[in-house]
Amino acid sequence: MSCCLIDSHCHLDLGPLAGECDAAIREAGALGVGTFVVPGVHPDGWHGIATLADAYRAIRPAYGIHPMYADLVDEPLLSRLQEQAVRGVAIGEVGLDPGYPIPLEIQERALRGQIRVARAVDLPLLIHCRRSFQRLITILREEGAERVGGIMHGYSGSVEMAPQFIGLGFALSLSGSVTWNGGRKTARVAREVPLKHLVLETDAPDMTPQCHRGEWNRPAWIVETAEWVARLRGITGEELARTTSDTARRVLRLNNGEKT
Ligand SMILES: [Zn+2]
């Protein structure tokens, strides 16, 4: 696996990776990972992400408020996001997750507000969604999210739902969960969704691939996920890396505005 993998979602600014960013980028870089998309989770983290992106050519920042902090979202914060967003490649991560204690209607309001920001600044969305896919599709449609598209991060929806997201201009991102025992639903997505609509991510430090279970995840381990998916599809790791990276570049529009 030599060519140009893109980790479309990794939190190099968080937890055990904070302070280890240099080593993490070097380790992954040696395995062919050339680009790291670092999404925002909480507004207090945006400055740190911007600083990392200034320091490393390979880091592409995104800004947003994660559904677990949806109760922070109000009009002044959305204005701040809009100002910050123009320094990034996407708005995210945003979304819906009933596993958090924030009521879904508050999460939904935060999501709608951030989709409007994405449309205003014309940037794609990085979406976190668990167990609310039908509701999410309704919101994406109502808010015109297909104008910007984006990535369904760590996609845990079904193969059957995939065409609806693809139709709205979203690529589906696979993480280490595809390698887990019992990750059968995601393995079906990895096998059956047309390759050109798939991208890869680690979601490091979370979603550690099976073979490293129990450790904090790191961007280098995207290679484990890539090899696993290539095997599931019966294609070479090279082809998988090339196609998923092309797709990530297309949805995130990384070719326009190449970092200098
Ligand atoms: Zn994340």
Boltz pocket constraint, residues with backbone or C-beta under 6 A from the ligand:
constraints:
  - pocket:
      binder: B
      contacts: [[A, 9], [A, 11], [A, 39], [A, 93], [A, 203]]
      max_distance: 6.0
